[in-house]
């Protein structure tokens, strides 16, 4: 393979589990990741490099044209999903605070995900759209975001915890918690768990609770629209959105 030759590493084995890329274990305790031509991860290579040293896995080489990266292998690599709830939230929050120190690089704006979803006649989705419009109208200074930070993208490293596979986005820092709120996938968070997570993130990050709640509502609505576009069953996402909406008096101002 061309990149292995150019970057002076030997391919050892194709690693399982990747859905939008080829991931190879390589000599020298490194990993070569090559995103598929259609994958959003192609745009995330510069974000990976920016996050290196700010909570992200160490990136050794980047090919911007393809989004390919050579990374230091994370070891032992246990996923955050195995950690107790309170520890998992704390780890995630600590990584978010670290990544907020990363420099801004060119990346997709968060609002690109929402551009084609401007109207929905269902009352709950219409209410969510109103929240989304208010969030964009009151944006704080944007930061570089992971965009897909959850239990399966946070791994135990020899020196602590690190994250992998950022999509690379620019937007409101409070947007970052949304995907974590709906994971791990083998559970369906109830109102109590959503409340506990929102309160914990507000305390640990120092973010306004109403913005954390609002962006979680926005991401839940986005998941509904995406699932419906793909012809899937959005039942889980709708139930989560309903539970979040039930918390509006506690978190929305």
Kinemage of the C-alpha trace (Angstrom):
@kinemage 1
@onewidth
@group {chain A} dominant
@subgroup {mainchain}
@vectorlist {calphas} color= white
{ca unk a 1} P 0.000 0.000 0.000
{ca unk a 2} L 1.315 3.413 -1.020
{ca unk a 3} L 0.914 5.187 2.313
{ca unk a 4} L 2.588 2.433 4.317
{ca unk a 5} L 5.606 2.703 2.030
{ca unk a 6} L 5.686 6.501 2.091
{ca unk a 7} L 5.274 6.670 5.852
{ca unk a 8} L 7.705 3.859 6.566
{ca unk a 9} L 5.408 1.453 8.387
{ca unk a 10} L 4.517 -2.176 7.776
{ca unk a 11} L 0.876 -3.254 7.649
{ca unk a 12} L 0.219 -5.996 10.201
{ca unk a 13} L -3.532 -6.689 10.198
{ca unk a 14} L -6.820 -5.131 9.165
{ca unk a 15} L -8.649 -4.226 12.362
{ca unk a 16} L -12.349 -5.158 12.739
{ca unk a 17} L -15.223 -2.892 13.643
{ca unk a 18} L -14.673 0.103 11.355
{ca unk a 19} L -17.709 1.009 9.234
{ca unk a 20} L -16.561 4.016 7.204
{ca unk a 21} L -12.852 3.387 6.861
{ca unk a 22} L -10.050 0.840 6.683
{ca unk a 23} L -8.061 0.696 9.897
{ca unk a 24} L -4.764 -1.206 9.916
{ca unk a 25} L -2.535 -2.065 12.827
{ca unk a 26} L 1.023 -1.328 11.796
{ca unk a 27} L 4.575 -1.739 12.959
{ca unk a 28} L 5.933 0.582 15.610
{ca unk a 29} L 2.712 0.578 17.672
{ca unk a 30} L 0.926 2.672 15.063
{ca unk a 31} L -2.454 2.573 13.322
{ca unk a 32} L -3.180 3.617 9.745
{ca unk a 33} L -6.729 4.868 9.129
{ca unk a 34} L -7.994 5.421 5.581
{ca unk a 35} L -11.556 6.810 5.358
{ca unk a 36} L -13.888 5.655 2.599
{ca unk a 37} L -14.301 8.141 -0.243
{ca unk a 38} L -17.844 9.070 0.868
{ca unk a 39} L -17.180 9.228 4.621
{ca unk a 40} L -17.385 12.399 6.714
{ca unk a 41} L -14.201 11.211 8.409
{ca unk a 42} L -12.259 12.392 5.335
{ca unk a 43} L -12.909 15.924 6.585
{ca unk a 44} L -11.788 15.075 10.117
{ca unk a 45} L -8.071 14.579 9.541
{ca unk a 46} L -7.106 18.194 10.249
{ca unk a 47} L -9.294 18.155 13.358
{ca unk a 48} L -7.525 14.994 14.513
{ca unk a 49} L -4.205 16.747 14.143
{ca unk a 50} L -5.513 19.818 15.998
{ca unk a 51} L -6.850 17.659 18.846
{ca unk a 52} L -3.589 15.732 19.175
{ca unk a 53} L -2.251 16.857 22.548
{ca unk a 54} L -5.672 18.178 23.578
{ca unk a 55} L -7.323 14.906 24.523
{ca unk a 56} L -7.201 13.329 21.095
{ca unk a 57} L -5.102 10.377 20.036
{ca unk a 58} L -1.581 11.311 18.929
{ca unk a 59} L -1.490 11.886 15.158
{ca unk a 60} L 1.871 11.283 13.498
{ca unk a 61} L 1.083 11.878 9.809
{ca unk a 62} L -1.843 13.256 7.808
{ca unk a 63} L -2.677 13.143 4.105
{ca unk a 64} L -5.262 15.933 3.725
{ca unk a 65} L -6.395 14.870 0.242
{ca unk a 66} L -7.707 11.483 1.423
{ca unk a 67} L -8.113 12.142 5.146
{ca unk a 68} L -5.732 9.273 5.904
{ca unk a 69} L -3.869 9.444 9.210
{ca unk a 70} L -1.092 7.567 10.927
{ca unk a 71} L -1.794 7.470 14.663
{ca unk a 72} L -0.115 6.141 17.764
{ca unk a 73} L -1.936 2.989 18.799
{ca unk a 74} L -4.104 3.379 21.904
{ca unk a 75} L -3.317 0.734 24.494
{ca unk a 76} L -5.021 -1.039 26.194
{ca unk a 77} L -7.877 0.586 24.243
{ca unk a 78} L -10.805 -0.294 26.535
{ca unk a 79} L -13.928 1.673 25.616
{ca unk a 80} L -15.600 4.053 28.049
{ca unk a 81} L -18.768 1.965 27.778
{ca unk a 82} L -17.319 -0.401 30.403
{ca unk a 83} L -17.067 2.385 33.019
{ca unk a 84} L -19.754 3.196 35.633
{ca unk a 85} L -22.109 6.043 34.746
{ca unk a 86} L -20.641 8.699 37.047
{ca unk a 87} L -17.068 7.946 35.958
{ca unk a 88} L -18.047 7.963 32.290
{ca unk a 89} L -19.612 11.428 32.499
{ca unk a 90} L -16.580 12.781 34.366
{ca unk a 91} L -14.145 11.352 31.802
{ca unk a 92} L -16.162 12.775 28.921
{ca unk a 93} L -16.364 16.214 30.535
{ca unk a 94} L -12.634 16.285 31.239
{ca unk a 95} L -11.890 15.460 27.610
{ca unk a 96} L -14.283 18.161 26.401
{ca unk a 97} L -12.488 20.744 28.547
{ca unk a 98} L -9.162 19.641 27.081
{ca unk a 99} L -10.373 19.739 23.486
{ca unk a 100} L -11.630 23.290 23.982
{ca unk a 101} L -7.985 24.338 24.101
{ca unk a 102} L -7.355 23.030 20.576
{ca unk a 103} L -6.748 25.556 17.795
{ca unk a 104} L -9.478 26.306 15.260
{ca unk a 105} L -8.965 24.678 11.878
{ca unk a 106} L -11.129 24.519 8.789
{ca unk a 107} L -14.087 22.247 9.492
{ca unk a 108} L -17.788 21.843 8.754
{ca unk a 109} L -20.081 24.249 10.637
{ca unk a 110} L -22.644 22.553 12.877
{ca unk a 111} L -25.462 24.369 11.099
{ca unk a 112} L -24.709 22.389 7.909
{ca unk a 113} L -26.388 19.401 9.572
{ca unk a 114} L -29.590 21.368 10.135
{ca unk a 115} L -29.949 23.326 6.885
{ca unk a 116} L -32.443 21.009 5.183
{ca unk a 117} L -34.595 20.555 8.297
{ca unk a 118} L -36.506 23.819 8.528
{ca unk a 119} L -40.112 22.718 8.933
{ca unk a 120} L -42.007 19.909 10.653
{ca unk a 121} L -45.740 19.946 11.282
{ca unk a 122} L -45.556 17.613 14.271
{ca unk a 123} L -45.888 19.697 17.415
{ca unk a 124} L -42.877 18.292 19.258
{ca unk a 125} L -40.575 18.600 16.237
{ca unk a 126} L -41.885 22.123 15.577
{ca unk a 127} L -41.026 23.018 19.182
{ca unk a 128} L -37.559 21.529 18.690
{ca unk a 129} L -37.061 23.651 15.567
{ca unk a 130} L -37.875 26.769 17.598
{ca unk a 131} L -35.217 25.766 20.147
{ca unk a 132} L -32.702 25.192 17.353
{ca unk a 133} L -33.360 28.623 15.836
{ca unk a 134} L -32.882 30.269 19.241
{ca unk a 135} L -29.598 28.420 19.774
{ca unk a 136} L -28.169 29.563 16.449
{ca unk a 137} L -29.365 33.114 17.066
{ca unk a 138} L -27.453 33.291 20.357
{ca unk a 139} L -24.221 31.498 19.438
{ca unk a 140} L -21.205 32.063 21.686
{ca unk a 141} L -17.673 32.070 20.303
{ca unk a 142} L -17.378 28.882 18.224
{ca unk a 143} L -14.862 26.164 18.987
{ca unk a 144} L -13.513 23.120 17.206
{ca unk a 145} L -15.757 20.158 18.031
{ca unk a 146} L -15.407 16.398 17.847
{ca unk a 147} L -18.990 16.074 16.603
{ca unk a 148} L -19.466 12.411 17.546
{ca unk a 149} L -18.145 12.100 21.090
{ca unk a 150} L -19.620 9.076 22.871
{ca unk a 151} L -18.737 5.970 24.874
{ca unk a 152} L -17.356 4.022 21.897
{ca unk a 153} L -15.024 6.799 20.703
{ca unk a 154} L -13.373 7.308 24.112
{ca unk a 155} L -10.638 4.775 24.884
{ca unk a 156} L -8.408 3.979 27.831
{ca unk a 157} L -4.788 4.817 27.063
{ca unk a 158} L -1.666 4.071 29.046
{ca unk a 159} L -1.667 7.677 30.314
{ca unk a 160} L -5.392 8.053 30.923
{ca unk a 161} L -8.246 8.520 28.460
{ca unk a 162} L -8.226 9.706 24.868
{ca unk a 163} L -10.732 10.036 22.037
{ca unk a 164} L -10.672 8.889 18.433
{ca unk a 165} L -12.570 9.502 15.173
{ca unk a 166} L -13.582 13.168 15.374
{ca unk a 167} L -15.805 14.348 12.549
{ca unk a 168} L -14.314 17.821 12.933
{ca unk a 169} L -16.934 20.566 13.249
{ca unk a 170} L -17.134 24.218 14.227
{ca unk a 171} L -19.849 25.435 16.567
{ca unk a 172} L -21.198 26.117 20.036
{ca unk a 173} L -19.047 24.287 22.619
{ca unk a 174} L -22.205 23.027 24.379
{ca unk a 175} L -23.179 21.058 21.262
{ca unk a 176} L -20.526 18.475 22.121
{ca unk a 177} L -22.469 16.613 24.823
{ca unk a 178} L -25.416 15.621 22.626
{ca unk a 179} L -24.224 12.323 21.221
{ca unk a 180} L -22.943 11.119 24.599
{ca unk a 181} L -26.414 11.694 26.081
{ca unk a 182} L -27.992 8.969 23.918
{ca unk a 183} L -25.355 6.302 24.484
{ca unk a 184} L -24.438 3.548 25.112
{ca unk a 185} L -26.752 2.022 22.536
{ca unk a 186} L -27.807 -0.942 24.671
{ca unk a 187} L -29.712 1.387 27.012
{ca unk a 188} L -32.513 3.870 26.373
{ca unk a 189} L -32.005 6.803 28.738
{ca unk a 190} L -35.033 7.699 30.837
{ca unk a 191} L -35.861 11.135 32.224
{ca unk a 192} L -33.872 10.556 35.390
{ca unk a 193} L -30.681 9.580 33.550
{ca unk a 194} L -31.023 12.502 31.139
{ca unk a 195} L -31.542 14.855 34.093
{ca unk a 196} L -28.511 13.493 35.947
{ca unk a 197} L -26.287 13.769 32.875
{ca unk a 198} L -27.357 17.305 32.028
{ca unk a 199} L -26.828 18.435 35.626
{ca unk a 200} L -23.425 16.750 35.822
{ca unk a 201} L -22.207 18.256 32.544
{ca unk a 202} L -23.425 21.714 33.580
{ca unk a 203} L -21.457 21.421 36.821
{ca unk a 204} L -18.300 19.913 35.303
{ca unk a 205} L -18.121 22.102 32.194
{ca unk a 206} L -19.517 25.326 33.613
{ca unk a 207} L -21.861 25.588 30.597
{ca unk a 208} L -25.342 27.112 30.875
{ca unk a 209} L -27.757 24.234 31.578
{ca unk a 210} L -30.284 25.653 29.112
{ca unk a 211} L -27.763 25.427 26.240
{ca unk a 212} L -26.763 21.880 27.120
{ca unk a 213} L -30.439 20.933 27.231
{ca unk a 214} L -31.186 22.832 24.024
{ca unk a 215} L -28.408 21.214 22.005
{ca unk a 216} L -29.381 17.796 23.318
{ca unk a 217} L -32.929 18.468 22.109
{ca unk a 218} L -31.505 19.629 18.775
{ca unk a 219} L -29.395 16.486 18.370
{ca unk a 220} L -32.309 14.230 19.340
{ca unk a 221} L -34.500 15.917 16.712
{ca unk a 222} L -31.717 15.597 14.146
{ca unk a 223} L -31.470 11.870 14.888
{ca unk a 224} L -35.223 11.549 14.266
{ca unk a 225} L -34.975 13.280 10.877
{ca unk a 226} L -31.913 11.296 9.837
{ca unk a 227} L -33.522 7.979 10.754
{ca unk a 228} L -36.684 8.875 8.879
{ca unk a 229} L -34.711 9.971 5.819
{ca unk a 230} L -32.966 6.608 5.821
{ca unk a 231} L -36.293 4.791 6.064
{ca unk a 232} L -35.542 3.533 9.568
{ca unk a 233} L -37.543 3.379 12.768
{ca unk a 234} L -37.082 6.625 14.702
{ca unk a 235} L -39.037 5.342 17.711
{ca unk a 236} L -36.108 5.369 20.122
{ca unk a 237} L -35.089 8.890 19.100
{ca unk a 238} L -38.654 10.192 19.402
{ca unk a 239} L -39.026 8.714 22.880
{ca unk a 240} L -35.765 10.331 23.979
{ca unk a 241} L -36.895 13.662 22.528
{ca unk a 242} L -40.186 13.401 24.459
{ca unk a 243} L -38.291 12.733 27.693
{ca unk a 244} L -35.987 15.672 27.081
{ca unk a 245} L -38.977 17.909 26.403
{ca unk a 246} L -40.487 16.862 29.726
{ca unk a 247} L -37.388 18.386 31.393
{ca unk a 248} L -37.773 21.806 29.769
{ca unk a 249} L -39.120 23.515 32.914
{ca unk a 250} L -36.031 22.364 34.810
{ca unk a 251} L -33.427 23.331 32.214
{ca unk a 252} L -34.920 25.811 29.725
{ca unk a 253} L -35.163 29.481 30.707
